[in-house]
Amino acid sequence: MKKLKALAAELGAVILKPYYPVSGLFRIARDSDGLQLDFMSAIDGIRSFEGLRNRAMHVQFGEAAIHVAALADIIKSKRVAGRPRDLAVLATLEKALEESAGH
């Protein structure tokens, strides 16, 4: 929480818990430009953040390097979560995964 507070302060944003108390999601939001960053304390279908991080892609974002979850992990999580909004995008994500494997 200390790191999230420092990040929010640096961005001129606030920390929200939009699904309290049923979710461990924290959202950093900034009204001036609509910025939203979501931080999750648990991810459906994912055993450990360490494993997720090991499979992630490293992407340069401005001067910072960030980890982006592998598409296969995103698909697994959405399938396990089973929420209608997650299931609605599975076909599109699976097609993107198949296409990326063919290249």
C-alpha positions as CSV (number, residue, x, y, z in Angstrom):
1,M,0.0,0.0,0.0
2,K,2.9,2.3,0.7
3,K,4.1,1.9,-2.9
4,L,0.6,2.6,-4.3
5,K,0.3,5.7,-2.2
6,A,3.7,7.0,-3.4
7,L,2.7,6.3,-7.0
8,A,-0.7,8.0,-6.7
9,A,1.0,11.0,-5.1
10,E,3.6,11.2,-7.9
11,L,0.8,11.0,-10.6
12,G,-1.5,13.5,-8.8
13,A,-4.1,10.7,-8.5
14,V,-6.2,9.0,-5.8
15,I,-6.5,5.3,-4.8
16,L,-10.0,3.8,-5.0
17,K,-11.3,0.3,-4.0
18,P,-14.2,0.1,-6.6
19,Y,-15.4,-3.3,-5.6
20,Y,-14.9,-3.2,-1.8
21,P,-15.3,-5.5,0.1
22,V,-15.6,-8.3,-2.5
23,S,-12.4,-7.7,-4.4
24,G,-8.7,-7.0,-3.6
25,L,-8.5,-4.6,-6.5
26,F,-7.0,-1.1,-6.0
27,R,-7.5,1.5,-8.7
28,I,-5.3,4.6,-9.1
29,A,-7.4,7.2,-10.9
30,R,-6.7,10.7,-12.1
31,D,-9.7,12.8,-13.2
32,S,-7.7,15.4,-15.2
33,D,-7.1,12.9,-18.1
34,G,-9.1,9.8,-17.1
35,L,-6.0,7.7,-16.2
36,Q,-6.8,4.5,-14.5
37,L,-4.3,1.9,-13.3
38,D,-5.6,-1.3,-11.6
39,F,-3.6,-3.3,-9.1
40,M,-4.9,-6.7,-8.0
41,S,-3.9,-8.6,-4.9
42,A,-5.1,-11.9,-6.4
43,I,-5.8,-13.1,-9.9
44,D,-8.3,-15.9,-10.7
45,G,-6.6,-18.9,-12.1
46,I,-3.1,-17.7,-11.4
47,R,-1.2,-19.5,-8.6
48,S,1.6,-17.0,-8.0
49,F,2.6,-13.5,-9.0
50,E,6.1,-14.8,-9.4
51,G,5.1,-17.3,-12.1
52,L,3.0,-14.7,-13.8
53,R,6.0,-12.3,-13.8
54,N,8.3,-15.0,-15.2
55,R,6.0,-15.5,-18.2
56,A,5.3,-11.8,-18.7
57,M,6.7,-9.7,-21.5
58,H,8.9,-6.8,-20.7
59,V,7.8,-3.6,-22.4
60,Q,9.4,-0.2,-22.5
61,F,6.9,2.5,-21.5
62,G,8.5,5.8,-21.8
63,E,11.5,5.7,-19.5
64,A,10.1,2.8,-17.5
65,A,10.1,-0.9,-18.2
66,I,6.9,-2.7,-17.2
67,H,5.8,-6.3,-17.1
68,V,2.7,-7.2,-19.3
69,A,1.0,-10.5,-18.5
70,A,1.3,-13.2,-21.2
71,L,-1.9,-13.5,-23.2
72,A,-2.2,-17.2,-22.3
73,D,-2.3,-16.1,-18.6
74,I,-5.0,-13.5,-19.3
75,I,-7.1,-16.0,-21.1
76,K,-6.8,-18.6,-18.3
77,S,-7.7,-16.0,-15.7
78,K,-10.8,-14.8,-17.6
79,R,-11.9,-18.4,-18.2
80,V,-11.6,-19.3,-14.5
81,A,-13.3,-16.0,-13.3
82,G,-16.2,-16.9,-15.5
83,R,-17.8,-13.5,-15.3
84,P,-20.0,-12.6,-18.4
85,R,-17.7,-9.6,-19.3
86,D,-14.7,-11.9,-19.2
87,L,-16.3,-14.7,-21.2
88,A,-17.5,-12.3,-23.8
89,V,-13.9,-11.5,-24.9
90,L,-12.5,-15.1,-24.8
91,A,-13.0,-15.9,-28.4
92,T,-11.2,-12.7,-29.5
93,L,-8.3,-13.3,-27.1
94,E,-7.9,-16.9,-28.1
95,K,-7.9,-15.9,-31.8
96,A,-5.2,-13.3,-31.1
97,L,-3.1,-16.0,-29.2
98,E,-3.4,-18.4,-32.1
99,E,-2.4,-15.8,-34.6
100,S,0.6,-14.7,-32.5
101,A,1.7,-18.4,-32.2
102,G,1.7,-18.7,-36.0
103,H,4.1,-15.8,-36.5
